[in-house]
Amino acid sequence: MRADGLDLPAAFVHRLIAAPADVDDYGHVNNAVYLRWLDATAWAHAAALGVTLQDCLTLRRGMIFWRSQMHYLAAAHAGDALTVATWIVFSDGRLRVDRRFQVLRPADGRTLLRALVHYVCADLDSGKPRRMPPVFSERYRPPPALVPLLAAEPHRSFAPGVEARAEAAGLKDIS
């Protein structure tokens, strides 16, 4: 494990505090809230990369959720300060981008969630998959510091919650 508790280097980090409204009747943050946090983090990261909501609206293109895999490891509670980290781990430069996420509670160093989200570039008017505009293919790429690690541990074998079962079954690629 890295000193900062994050799984990989070169993370984009979004910090937040779990609000009382995020808590469900079980007394912990509702699972659906994590998806909202991942989405907010992806938008913040896109803006930091130079792809804003206005760019998407002007180009009539956007990266939309295609498939997600989330492994909930521990509960968050109201008032918890959290770090949501994301990494672009794959881009074909045409249609697909994959992001890994990790939600960490720095107070105790506990990882609460790991996720992999697969995105597809889509036409905002029709909703149909469409080729990425150049600004997307230029900006949505794995960071250089991550590329050697991705070569050593292919992102496609990262499936939150099923890694151990896949390895035990001898599966190399479960995507």
N, C-alpha and C positions, 0 to 999 in steps of 0.2 A: 504494500500500500504506500502511496505517496504521502509525504509529510502533510500536505494540505487536505488529505482524505479523499481526493478525487481519483477516479479510476485512470484517467488519461491526462497528459499534459495539454497545454494550449486550449484550455476550455474558455468558452464564453460563459461568464457567471452573472446570474440575475439573482438579486437578494430580495427576500420578501419576509413578511411576518404573517403567520396564519391568523386570520381574523375569527372572531366568535361566530360570524355568519357562515364560516367554512365548516363548522362542526355539526355533525349529524346527531341523531338521537342516541347513538352509541357512545357519544362523548369524545369522539376523535374526528379529525378532518375526513370528510366524505371522499371516497375514491374518485368521484367525478370531478372534484376540485383539482386533483392532481393534473388531470387532462387540461384544465383551464390554465394551470400554471405552466405546463409544458408549452402550450400555445402562446402564452404571453412571452415566454422566454424565447421561443423561436422568432416571434415578431421583433423583439428587442435585438436579437442577434442579427436578423436580416437588416434592420435599420443601421446597426453598427457596421455591417458589411457594405452599406451603401444602396440597399434595395428597400425603399420605403413603401408604405401603403399607397402613397400618391403615384409612385412609379408603377405599381401593379395596376392601379386604376387607369392610368394613362395608356399603358401597354395592353390592357385588357387581358393580362395573364397573371396567374398566381400559382403558388405551390400549395396543393391541397392534400389533406390526409388521404392516404390510400389504405394503409394498414398500420396498426400499432400493436405493440406487444409491451405490456407493463407488468413488472414484478414488484408487488408491494411487500416490503420487508419489515416495516415497523410503522407505527402510527405517529402522526403529528397531532399536536393539540393547540388550542387557541393560545396565542402569544408566543409560540415557537418561532424563533428567527431561523430562516432556512436559506440554503444556497441551492439554486437550481442551475446546474451546469449543462451545457450542450456542446456537442461536437458534430460537425458534418463529417461523416465517415465514408461517404460514397457519393459520387455524382457521375453520371454518364455524360454530362454536358449537353444532353438532348431532351430528356424527359424526366428522369428520376434523380432524387436526392434522398439519402438516408441520414437520419440524425440519431445519435445516442444521447440519452439524458441520464442525469443522476441527481436525485434530491437528497441533500445532506443536511443534517442538523449539526452545525458546528459546535454547539454547547457540549455535546457528548461524542461528537465525531461519528455518529451513527448514520449510515445510509438508509434512507426510508423507502426509496424507490429507484429502480433502474428501468429504463425503457428504450425501445428502438422504434422509431417512427419512419415509415416509408412515405415519401411525398411524390406526387406526380404534378408536372406542370399542366395547367388546364386553362382553356379559354374561359374568361369570366362570364361571357355572354351565353355560351352553349353548355358549359360545364364539361366539354369533351377534352380529352388529352390533346395537347398541342406542344410543339417544339418550344424549348426555352428561348426567350429573347437573349441576345448576346450578353446583356448585363447580368442575367441570371447565371448563364454558363460560366462567365468570368468570375463571379463573386461567390457562387455556391460551390465551393471546393473544400476538400479536407485541408486543414492548415499544414504547411510544410513539416512542422515538427511532429506531426501525427503520421505522416505517410509511411515512414519506416516501420512504425508499430503496427499499422494496418496491414502491411505486407507480411509481418510475422504472425499476426492474429487476424485473419480475414474477418471483416465486419459481418459477413453473411452468417458466420457460425455463432454470432452473438444473438442469443434468443433468451431474453430475460425469463427466468423461471424454469427453463427446460435444459439449460446447459448440462447439468449433471446427468440427467436422464439420457440426453443425446450422446454424451461421452460414454456412458455405461453401455449403451446399445451399439457403440462403435460407429455412430453417425458422424460424418465430418462436416456436412453442410445440411442444415435443416431448414433453410429458407425456401 
